[in-house]
Amino acid sequence: MKLLRHYEDAPADVRGAVVALGNFDGVHLGHQAVIGQARALAADLGRPSAVLTFEPHPRSVFRPDDPPFRLTPLRIKTHLVEALGVDLLVVLHFDAALSHMTAEEFVDKVLVRGLGAHHVVAGYDFLFGHNRGGDMALLRALGVRHGFGVTEARPVADSAGEPYSSTAVRRHLQEGRPLAAARILGHPFEIEGRVEHGDKRGRTIGFPTANIEVHDYLRPRFGVYAMRAGVDEGAHTVWHDGVANLGRRPTVGGLVERLEAHLFDFDEDLYGRHVRVQLLDFIRPEMKFESFQALKDQIIQDSAEARRRLALLPAV
């Protein structure tokens, strides 16, 4: 998959693509359906398939004081889109200039003159352009004017008829239901980052951890999770079972929100490396213990419980 960070002067081999258009935060099953429609249509037409998205998420530009809410920062979104078999990922920098483009300007400058889109696929509720002035009806009309096709993807729902949505994923994660979130996402929720040096207390009790700052990720419920950690080994990611704590570590007076992941039966040095941590099942909320020994005893129980729950989940 090619990655393009601008729309001007797109390479000839990606012009004329079928473009799936949206924010796609989470790349959940509804998003995958939109992207899948674009990919299938591209295959039928013998054209490249593309996903066009925005970075940072527009909400973080318009509402910078909101709590962190992102499900998939760019690095993870790229992993997920690539896994869907798309030829091109176009990531446009969302800034003041882009936000002030009218819907008509966006279509003319980005889709037509920039990318030379042959066909565009977007969700039924997709809005675009300055002040969200464009909707799917306008996109269809502009497609007729400029000579590209438009497909409006209908909502995709679960067996109970509830549409898949990023909002529902966020709610499940914030209430400690990662398994329910994964059923909407179609994949586990994960946090990825560079392993940083911590206070190394875990090593003193036989539970060394990979420490990762959570930055602009949505904050799932603080507590202990059964997890799998993906470690890059050359061209492959190797997954390891483990247990993780997400929170501020009140027993040791922690102030910074951090993910601490302990990988079972693993003793390699991870400092400075990127690690993907999938939060698979919630074990218990974060709590403050009266002593470090009490914390150690609880970690032993948490590890055993994590092993038990992971044994019941499908292997990676």
C-alpha positions in Angstrom: 0.0 0.0 0.0 1.3 3.5 -0.9 1.0 6.4 1.6 0.4 9.9 0.2 0.5 12.9 2.5 -0.8 15.5 0.0 -3.3 15.8 -2.8 -1.4 18.0 -5.2 0.2 16.3 -8.2 -0.8 12.8 -7.3 1.3 10.1 -9.1 -0.2 9.0 -12.4 -0.5 5.4 -11.2 -3.0 6.4 -8.5 -5.0 8.9 -10.3 -8.5 7.7 -11.4 -8.9 5.7 -8.2 -12.1 4.6 -6.5 -11.9 6.6 -3.2 -13.4 5.7 0.2 -13.8 9.1 2.0 -14.1 9.6 5.7 -12.4 10.0 9.1 -12.5 6.2 9.8 -11.5 6.6 13.5 -11.4 3.0 14.8 -11.7 1.4 11.3 -14.7 -0.5 12.7 -16.9 -2.9 10.8 -19.0 -0.1 9.4 -15.9 1.7 8.1 -14.6 -1.6 6.7 -17.9 -2.0 4.8 -17.4 1.5 3.2 -13.8 0.7 2.3 -14.8 -2.8 1.1 -17.3 -1.3 -1.3 -14.7 1.0 -2.7 -12.2 -1.9 -3.1 -14.7 -4.2 -4.8 -15.8 -1.4 -7.2 -12.2 -0.6 -8.0 -11.6 -4.3 -8.8 -14.6 -4.4 -11.1 -13.5 -1.3 -12.9 -9.8 -2.2 -13.1 -8.8 0.9 -11.1 -6.8 1.5 -8.0 -8.5 1.6 -4.6 -7.9 4.4 -2.2 -8.8 5.6 1.3 -8.8 9.4 1.9 -8.7 10.5 5.6 -7.6 13.4 7.7 -4.8 13.9 10.3 -5.2 15.1 13.0 -8.8 14.3 13.4 -10.9 17.4 12.7 -12.5 17.3 16.2 -9.1 17.8 17.8 -8.7 21.0 15.7 -12.2 22.4 16.4 -12.4 21.3 20.0 -8.8 21.2 21.3 -9.8 21.3 25.0 -11.9 18.1 24.8 -10.5 15.1 26.6 -8.5 12.6 24.4 -10.8 10.6 22.2 -8.9 9.0 19.4 -9.3 5.3 18.8 -6.8 4.9 16.0 -4.0 7.5 15.6 -2.4 7.4 12.2 0.1 4.6 12.8 -2.5 2.1 13.8 -5.0 3.4 11.3 -2.4 2.7 8.6 -1.9 -0.9 9.8 -5.7 -1.5 9.7 -6.3 0.0 6.3 -3.4 -1.8 4.8 -4.8 -5.1 6.1 -8.0 -4.4 4.0 -6.0 -4.7 0.8 -6.2 -1.0 -0.3 -3.7 0.3 -2.9 -3.4 3.8 -1.6 -3.9 5.7 1.7 -4.2 9.5 1.3 -3.7 11.4 4.6 -4.5 15.1 4.4 -3.2 17.4 7.0 -6.3 19.0 8.6 -5.5 22.6 9.4 -7.1 26.0 9.1 -6.7 26.2 5.4 -8.3 22.8 4.7 -11.1 23.5 7.3 -12.0 26.7 5.4 -12.4 25.0 2.0 -16.1 25.0 1.0 -17.5 21.6 0.0 -17.4 22.7 -3.6 -13.7 23.7 -3.3 -12.8 20.4 -1.6 -14.3 18.5 -4.4 -12.7 20.6 -7.1 -9.2 20.9 -5.6 -8.8 17.6 -3.8 -11.0 15.0 -5.5 -11.0 16.3 -9.1 -7.8 18.3 -9.8 -5.7 16.7 -7.1 -6.5 13.0 -7.2 -8.5 12.7 -10.4 -11.0 10.5 -8.5 -13.1 8.2 -10.8 -15.6 7.3 -8.1 -16.2 8.2 -4.5 -17.7 6.0 -1.7 -18.8 7.5 1.6 -21.1 6.8 4.5 -24.7 8.0 4.3 -24.0 10.5 7.1 -20.7 11.9 5.8 -20.4 15.7 6.0 -17.6 17.7 4.6 -16.4 21.2 3.7 -16.4 24.5 5.7 -19.0 24.4 8.5 -19.9 20.8 7.4 -21.7 22.4 4.5 -21.6 19.4 2.2 -23.6 16.2 2.5 -24.1 13.1 0.3 -26.7 14.8 -1.8 -24.3 17.6 -2.7 -21.5 15.2 -3.3 -23.7 13.3 -5.8 -24.6 16.6 -7.6 -20.9 17.6 -7.7 -20.1 14.2 -9.1 -22.5 14.7 -11.9 -20.9 18.2 -12.6 -17.3 16.9 -12.5 -17.8 13.5 -14.0 -17.1 11.1 -11.2 -19.5 8.5 -9.7 -20.7 8.5 -6.1 -21.9 5.6 -3.9 -23.6 6.2 -0.7 -22.8 3.4 1.8 -25.8 2.5 4.0 -25.3 1.9 7.7 -24.1 -1.6 8.9 -25.7 -3.0 12.0 -25.1 -5.8 14.4 -27.5 -8.8 14.9 -29.7 -6.6 17.2 -30.0 -3.9 14.6 -27.7 -1.4 16.3 -25.5 0.4 13.8 -21.7 0.1 14.2 -20.3 3.4 15.4 -17.1 4.9 16.9 -19.3 6.4 19.6 -20.4 3.0 20.8 -16.8 1.8 20.8 -15.7 4.7 23.0 -18.6 4.0 25.4 -17.7 0.3 25.8 -14.0 1.1 26.3 -14.7 3.8 28.9 -17.0 1.5 30.8 -14.5 -1.4 30.8 -16.0 -3.6 28.1 -13.1 -4.2 25.6 -14.7 -7.4 24.3 -17.9 -5.5 23.3 -15.8 -2.8 21.7 -13.9 -5.4 19.7 -17.1 -6.9 18.4 -17.9 -3.5 16.8 -14.3 -2.8 15.7 -13.8 -6.3 14.2 -10.4 -6.3 15.9 -9.1 -5.6 19.4 -8.6 -2.0 20.6 -4.9 -1.4 20.8 -2.5 1.3 22.0 0.8 1.6 20.3 3.9 3.6 21.3 7.6 3.7 22.0 8.6 1.9 25.2 10.0 4.5 27.6 12.1 4.1 30.8 10.0 4.0 33.9 10.9 3.8 37.6 11.8 0.0 37.2 9.9 -0.9 40.3 8.3 -3.9 38.5 11.7 -5.5 38.0 12.3 -5.6 41.7 9.3 -7.9 42.2 9.7 -10.0 39.1 7.2 -8.2 36.9 9.2 -5.9 34.5 6.9 -3.8 32.3 7.0 -2.0 29.0 5.9 1.6 29.8 4.0 3.5 27.1 2.5 7.0 27.3 -1.1 7.1 26.1 -0.9 10.7 24.6 -4.0 11.5 22.5 -5.7 8.1 22.7 -9.1 7.7 24.2 -8.8 6.7 27.9 -10.4 3.3 28.4 -11.5 2.5 32.0 -8.4 2.6 34.2 -7.5 -0.8 35.6 -5.9 -4.1 34.8 -6.4 -5.9 31.5 -5.5 -9.3 30.0 -3.6 -8.2 26.9 -1.4 -9.2 24.0 1.6 -7.2 23.0 2.9 -7.1 19.4 6.7 -6.7 19.1 8.2 -6.0 15.7 10.7 -8.7 14.7 12.0 -7.6 11.3 9.2 -7.7 8.8 6.9 -9.6 11.2 5.0 -8.7 14.4 5.3 -11.4 17.1 2.5 -11.5 19.7 3.0 -12.2 23.4 0.4 -12.8 26.1 0.5 -10.6 29.1 -1.2 -8.4 31.7 -1.3 -4.6 31.7 -2.2 -1.8 34.0 -3.7 1.4 32.5 -3.8 4.4 34.8 -1.8 6.6 37.2 -0.4 4.0 39.6 -1.8 5.5 42.8 0.1 3.0 45.1 3.4 4.7 44.1 2.0 8.2 43.8 2.0 8.2 40.0 0.6 11.3 38.3 1.1 10.5 34.6 -1.4 8.3 32.8 0.5 5.4 31.5 0.1 1.9 30.1 2.4 -0.6 31.8 2.5 -4.0 30.0 4.1 -7.1 31.4 4.8 -9.8 28.8 4.7 -13.3 30.1 7.8 -15.4 29.7 9.7 -12.6 27.9 13.0 -11.1 28.8 14.2 -9.1 25.8 15.1 -5.4 26.1 12.2 -3.3 24.6 13.4 0.2 25.4 13.0 2.6 22.5 11.1 0.0 20.4 7.5 0.4 19.2 5.1 -2.1 20.8 1.4 -2.6 20.0 -0.7 -3.5 23.1 -4.2 -5.0 22.5 -6.5 -4.6 25.5 -8.5 -7.8 25.4 -10.4 -8.3 28.6 -10.9 -6.1 31.7 -9.9 -7.8 35.0 -10.4 -5.1 37.7 -10.3 -1.4 38.2 -7.2 0.4 39.3 -6.8 0.7 43.0 -4.4 2.0 45.7 -2.8 -0.7 47.9 -1.6 -0.1 51.5 1.8 -1.6 50.8 4.1 -2.6 47.9 3.9 -6.2 49.1 0.1 -6.1 48.8 0.5 -4.7 45.3 2.9 -7.6 44.4 0.4 -10.2 45.7 -2.3 -8.7 43.6 -0.2 -8.6 40.5 0.4 -12.4 41.0 -3.3 -12.9 41.1 -3.9 -10.6 38.1 -1.4 -12.5 36.1 -2.9 -15.8 36.8 -6.4 -14.4 35.9 -5.0 -12.9 32.7 -3.5 -16.3 31.7 -6.8 -18.0 32.4 -8.8 -15.5 30.3 -6.3 -15.4 27.4 -6.5 -19.2 27.2 -10.2 -18.8 26.4 -9.6 -16.3 23.5 -8.6 -17.2 19.9 -4.9 -17.2 19.3 -3.4 -14.5 17.1 
